[in-house]
């Protein structure tokens, strides 16, 4: 994801809680490597920091977010098969 700003939400869960996620590259980076997950059905709100400036930070953030989402959703199989 090379978008400068990511945004999702608002999402309201069954208890009436509202969540919104947003991330911005700021002034130092050329791309946004962050990911976030809003899964009110699993009571999960997760931030995966892309570690801007480090090699493969975007890939690390992508893999971590997909693995977390798959685990919370109850996906089965080898972790390598879920990403």
C-alpha positions in Angstrom: 0.0 0.0 0.0 1.6 3.2 -1.1 -1.3 5.4 -0.2 -0.4 8.5 1.9 -3.5 8.2 4.1 -5.5 5.1 5.1 -8.9 5.3 6.6 -11.6 2.9 7.6 -14.8 3.2 9.6 -16.6 4.2 11.5 -17.7 0.7 12.5 -20.2 0.2 15.3 -20.3 -3.1 17.2 -23.3 -4.8 18.9 -22.6 -3.1 22.2 -22.7 0.3 20.5 -19.0 1.0 20.5 -17.8 2.9 17.5 -14.3 2.5 16.0 -12.4 4.3 13.3 -8.9 3.7 12.0 -6.6 6.2 10.2 -2.9 6.3 9.3 -0.9 9.0 7.5 2.7 9.0 6.3 3.5 12.2 7.9 6.3 14.4 6.5 9.3 12.1 6.4 8.2 9.0 4.3 7.2 8.6 0.7 4.7 5.9 1.4 2.4 4.5 4.1 3.5 1.1 5.4 1.0 0.8 8.2 -2.0 -1.4 8.4 -4.9 -1.6 10.9 -7.7 -4.1 11.5 -11.1 -3.2 12.8 -12.9 -6.5 13.7 -15.7 -5.6 16.1 -17.2 -9.1 15.7 -14.0 -10.4 17.4 -13.6 -7.4 19.7 -10.3 -6.8 18.0 -8.7 -3.5 16.9 -5.1 -4.0 15.8 -2.4 -1.7 14.5 0.5 -3.1 12.5 3.3 -0.5 12.2 5.2 -0.6 8.9 8.5 0.4 10.5 9.1 3.1 7.9 12.6 3.3 6.6 13.4 -0.4 7.3 13.7 -2.9 4.4 10.4 -4.7 3.8 8.5 -2.8 6.5 5.4 -2.7 4.3 5.6 -6.5 3.7 6.0 -7.1 7.5 3.0 -5.0 8.2 1.0 -6.8 5.5 1.9 -10.3 6.7 1.3 -9.5 10.3 -2.2 -8.0 9.6 -3.2 -10.9 7.4 -2.1 -13.4 10.0 -3.9 -11.6 12.8 -7.1 -11.3 10.7 -6.9 -15.0 9.8 -6.3 -16.1 13.3 -9.2 -14.1 14.7 -11.5 -15.3 11.9 -10.6 -18.9 12.8 -8.8 -19.7 9.6 -7.1 -23.1 9.6 -4.0 -24.4 7.9 -0.4 -23.6 8.0 0.4 -19.9 8.7 2.3 -19.6 5.4 -0.8 -20.7 3.6 -2.9 -18.0 5.2 -0.9 -15.0 4.0 
